[in-house]
């Protein structure tokens, strides 16, 4: 899966299609500029470390 800039997400596309924000339960999107999975509904960016999404609210960054 790619972002708007055409950058490929380091997360498997199958997994990315199933991941949701733990706060809002809405889909996440890959943001290559941030290097994170973004929840537009919550205004949070979740980091991806070594290809593993860290979907903990305490690790998320407000955007």
N, C-alpha and C positions, 0 to 999 in steps of 0.2 A: 504494500500500500504506500502511496506517495502523498506528500503534502502539496499545498498550492504551488510551492517553488519546484516541485518535481523531485524532492529529496525522499529517499526510501527510508521508511521507519525501521529501526533495529528490532522491532517486535514482529513476530510471525503474523502475517495478515489474517490468518484464521483466528488467532487469539485476539488480535486487535478488534475484530468484528464483534467479539463477544464481551469485551470489557466495558464496564460502565463505571461512572463516578460513584464512589461509595457514599457521597453526600446526597446527590440528587437522583441517582439511578438512571441518568441519561448517558447516551453514548459518548465516548471519548474520541478525540481526533489527535493525530500526530502533528506536532509543530516542530519542524526541523530547526528553525531559528532558536527555539528555546531548548531543543533536545529533550522534549517532554511530551507527555500525553495531557491534553488540555480538555477541561470541562468548561465549555462556554456558559452553561447554565449556572455553575457554581463560581465561575471566575477563578478557577484554580488550575495550576499546572503541576502534574505529578511527574517526578523524575523517573528516568529509565536508567538503571545501572547494570552494566554488562548484559544488556538485552532483556533484563527483568524489570517489569513495571513495579514501582513501589507505590501502591495505592493506599497509603496511610495519610490521613488528613494532616497529621503533625509534620509530615515530610513535604507536603504540598506548599507551593508558593502562590500567593495571591497575584493575579494579573489584572 
